[in-house]
Structures are given as C-alpha cells and as structure tokens.
Amino acid sequence: MRKIIFNSILLFLLALPAYVFPQFLRGVGVYGAETTSRDGYRNFYSKDFSQDPTFLHARPPSHRGGEYESWGAGIFLEMLNSDLWRWRTEIEYANKGSKEDELIDPILNTQKASTNTYKNIQWNNYLKRYVDLGLRYPTYALLGVRAEYSISKSTPAYSYVANSFHKINIGADLGLGMEIPLKRGWSIFVEEHYNPDAWFKYKTDKIWVLGRTWETRIGVIYRWKRGIGAYDIDCNAPRYHGR
C-alpha cells in the first residue's frame, strides 16, 4: 500500500510540471544592455549667508550628475497563457553610476571630477502588453518594478553622503520593445527602458538623492508553444501568431 501511495505521489510530482509548464511558462530569454545613469541631489539647507556663514551646509549642492555609460546583462522567464499579456520575471546584473564635478571649496568654487559607480543585482518584474503600432514586427510595452541590491560600489564623489546610500532600493520601469521572429521558436528583441528610483537612495530632512537609468537592450527569447505573442487589434487584420 505504501508503495502504491509513493508511486502515485511520484507520478503526480512528475506530471504536474508537464501540465503547468506549457500552461503557464511560455518562454525563456537572455539579453545584454547598454546603460546610462546619473544621480540627482537636492539640498534644502538655506543659502542665506547669515544662516550659514561658514558654508557648512553648502555641500553637496543641488545638482544632477553627468551620464555614466556602462553595461548590464540578464536572464528571464515569460509567463501567462494569453495572446496579449505577459508577466516577465528576470535576474539582472547592472552597472550604474554618476559622473560628478564635486564641489570642494564653495567660496572659490573649486571642483574635482570623479565618478561614483554601483554594481547591482536586480530582480525585475514587468507586465508586458502587445500593442499594434502598424509596424512590420510585433511591438509591446512593459510596466514594472525593479528590486536592486548593491553588491559593491565606489563613491569618491561626495563620499560623506554616497557611502551611506541604501544597499537595497526599488525602482519603477517603463519600456518599449519590438520582436523579430526567427525560426523554431526563436525571436530577437530590442527594448528601451526608463528606470527612475522609486525610493530615495539617501534622505535626511535636508538632503535627498535619487537615481535614474536609461537602458537599451538586445536579446533572444525561445518559446515552446505557438500562439505566444499573438495579437489581433483589428479583427480583419492579419493575426500574428509568433512562437
């Protein structure tokens, strides 16, 4: 009897993925990315000389850093049994940063050029919606969030603030993409993502810091079942069935 129960449980555990996998998991992909990012600082201390005669609170001044260009890479799963909608979950390694002209002496306006950099591991989740833009290939929009963990950083500029940036942060994400179907379930895709911080990297009563990243991706996706990516905005228009 125990053997029958054991074999029944084993059969169930083996059969369940075979049923769930094609019903829920739709594709797997990998991508590389070019990133450009920067930090924005807000200093709410008074600039009145009578209140700060020694310029103690003049640094860091309110400013936006320069664009820091780097790279990222990730892998992802695409899910949901729908022709129009997808849920994408992914793990990404991303390099971010900000070029700074650090204010050294507020009186003489002496500055020093340096770059703060951050290496992040990110868990990104998006809702993906195919949208017919009248182009030759399928196009889509993505809306989601990124959970970021800083595994290392180099912060020579404004280190008295940047060294205290949170290791964990949350960012919003808005993206647009296009897929180019190939053969046997494979497609190439290109995407552009706008990724602003949703949480402050650093915040006190008077000093706030937020980051922003643009990300250009190119990658490949493999799908196991026909019908993925299908859309039919116009019932009389040709229907894309992808893979």
C-alpha positions in Angstrom: 0.0 0.0 0.0 2.8 2.4 0.9 4.5 1.6 -2.4 1.3 2.4 -4.3 0.9 5.7 -2.4 4.6 6.6 -3.0 4.4 5.8 -6.8 1.2 7.8 -7.0 2.8 10.8 -5.4 5.9 10.5 -7.6 3.7 10.3 -10.7 1.8 13.4 -9.6 5.0 15.3 -9.0 6.3 14.3 -12.4 3.1 15.0 -14.2 2.4 18.4 -12.6 5.3 20.3 -14.2 4.4 18.7 -17.5 0.9 20.3 -17.2 1.9 23.6 -15.6 4.9 24.2 -17.7 3.2 24.6 -21.1 0.1 26.3 -19.5 2.0 29.0 -17.5 5.6 29.2 -18.5 5.9 30.5 -22.1 9.5 31.4 -22.8 13.0 31.9 -21.6 15.4 34.6 -22.7 18.7 36.3 -22.3 19.9 39.8 -23.1 22.7 42.3 -23.0 22.2 46.0 -22.2 23.9 49.4 -22.6 23.1 51.6 -19.6 23.4 55.3 -19.0 22.6 56.6 -15.5 23.1 59.5 -13.1 22.2 60.7 -9.6 20.2 63.8 -8.7 20.9 65.7 -5.4 18.6 68.1 -3.6 20.0 70.3 -0.8 17.3 72.1 1.1 19.6 74.0 3.5 19.3 77.7 3.4 21.7 79.5 1.1 21.4 82.7 3.2 24.9 83.7 4.3 23.6 84.9 7.7 22.3 81.4 8.5 25.4 79.5 7.1 28.3 81.9 7.2 30.9 79.1 7.0 29.2 77.3 4.1 28.9 74.2 6.3 25.8 73.0 4.5 26.7 74.1 1.0 27.8 70.6 0.0 26.6 68.6 -1.7 24.8 71.3 -3.7 21.5 70.7 -5.6 22.5 69.3 -9.0 22.2 66.5 -11.5 25.3 64.4 -12.2 26.6 63.6 -15.6 25.7 60.5 -17.6 27.7 57.4 -16.7 27.7 54.8 -19.5 28.2 51.1 -18.8 26.5 47.7 -19.4 24.2 45.0 -17.9 23.0 41.5 -18.7 20.1 39.3 -17.6 18.1 36.2 -18.0 14.3 36.0 -17.7 11.2 33.8 -17.8 8.0 34.9 -19.6 4.7 33.7 -18.3 0.9 33.8 -18.6 -1.4 31.9 -21.0 -2.5 34.9 -23.0 -2.1 36.2 -26.6 -1.9 39.9 -25.4 -0.4 39.9 -21.9 2.8 38.5 -20.4 4.4 38.6 -16.9 8.2 38.7 -17.2 10.4 38.0 -14.2 14.2 38.4 -14.6 17.5 38.5 -12.8 19.9 41.2 -14.0 23.4 42.3 -13.3 23.6 46.1 -13.9 26.4 48.7 -13.6 25.1 52.1 -12.7 26.8 55.4 -11.6 27.0 59.1 -11.9 29.8 61.4 -13.1 30.3 64.2 -10.6 32.1 67.6 -10.5 32.4 67.5 -6.8 32.3 70.9 -5.1 35.4 71.1 -2.9 35.5 74.8 -1.9 32.2 76.7 -2.0 33.9 80.1 -1.7 36.4 79.6 -4.6 34.0 77.2 -6.4 36.8 74.6 -6.7 35.6 71.4 -8.2 37.0 67.9 -8.7 35.8 65.5 -11.4 35.2 61.9 -10.3 32.7 59.1 -10.9 30.6 57.1 -8.5 29.8 53.6 -9.6 27.5 50.9 -8.3 27.3 47.2 -9.2 23.8 45.8 -8.7 22.0 42.5 -8.7 18.4 43.2 -9.6 15.1 41.2 -9.6 12.9 42.8 -12.2 9.2 42.1 -12.8 7.1 43.5 -15.7 3.6 43.3 -17.1 4.0 43.1 -20.8 1.3 44.1 -23.3 1.5 43.6 -27.1 0.4 46.8 -28.9 -0.2 47.1 -32.6 1.7 50.1 -33.9 1.2 49.2 -37.5 4.9 48.1 -37.9 6.1 45.0 -39.7 7.1 43.3 -36.4 5.3 42.8 -33.1 5.6 45.7 -30.7 4.9 45.9 -27.0 5.0 48.0 -23.8 6.3 47.0 -20.4 5.5 48.4 -17.0 7.1 47.1 -13.8 9.4 47.4 -10.8 13.0 46.6 -10.0 14.3 45.4 -6.7 18.0 46.3 -6.6 20.8 45.1 -4.3 24.1 46.8 -4.4 26.9 44.2 -4.2 29.7 46.8 -4.4 30.3 50.5 -5.0 33.0 53.1 -5.5 32.0 56.5 -4.3 34.9 59.0 -4.4 32.5 62.0 -5.0 30.5 63.3 -2.1 31.6 60.2 -0.2 30.2 61.6 3.1 26.7 61.1 1.5 27.2 58.4 -1.2 28.9 56.0 1.3 25.5 55.9 3.1 23.4 55.1 0.1 20.9 52.2 0.8 22.1 48.8 -0.3 18.5 47.8 -1.3 16.4 50.1 -3.4 13.2 49.9 -5.5 12.8 51.4 -9.0 10.0 51.9 -11.4 10.4 50.8 -15.0 8.7 51.8 -18.3 9.8 50.1 -21.5 9.0 49.7 -25.2 10.1 46.8 -27.3 10.0 45.0 -30.7 10.3 41.3 -31.5 11.7 39.9 -34.8 10.5 36.3 -35.1 13.1 33.8 -36.4 12.6 30.0 -36.8 11.8 27.1 -34.5 10.5 29.3 -31.6 13.4 31.8 -31.5 13.0 35.6 -31.7 15.3 38.6 -31.4 14.1 41.6 -29.5 15.2 45.1 -28.8 13.9 47.3 -25.9 14.4 50.7 -24.4 13.8 51.1 -20.7 13.3 54.2 -18.5 14.2 53.3 -14.9 13.8 56.0 -12.2 14.3 55.3 -8.5 11.0 55.0 -6.6 12.8 55.1 -3.2 15.4 57.6 -2.2 19.0 56.3 -2.2 19.6 58.7 0.6 17.3 61.0 2.5 17.6 63.3 5.5 15.5 66.3 6.4 17.7 68.4 4.1 19.5 66.2 1.7 17.7 63.9 -0.9 19.3 61.7 -3.6 17.5 59.9 -6.4 18.9 58.0 -9.4 17.7 57.4 -12.9 18.8 55.0 -15.6 18.1 54.5 -19.3 18.8 51.0 -20.6 18.9 49.8 -24.2 18.6 46.0 -24.6 19.1 43.4 -27.3 18.4 39.8 -26.7 16.9 36.5 -27.8 13.9 34.6 -26.5 12.9 31.0 -27.0 9.2 29.9 -26.7 7.9 26.4 -26.5 4.4 26.8 -27.9 2.9 28.5 -30.9 0.5 31.4 -30.2 2.7 33.3 -27.9 2.8 36.9 -28.8 -0.4 36.7 -30.8 -2.5 39.8 -31.1 -5.5 40.8 -33.1 -6.1 44.5 -32.6 -8.2 44.6 -35.8 -10.3 41.5 -36.3 -9.9 42.0 -40.1 -6.2 42.4 -39.9 -3.6 39.6 -40.3 -3.1 37.9 -37.0 0.5 37.4 -35.7 1.0 34.1 -34.0 4.7 34.2 -33.1 6.0 31.4 -31.1 
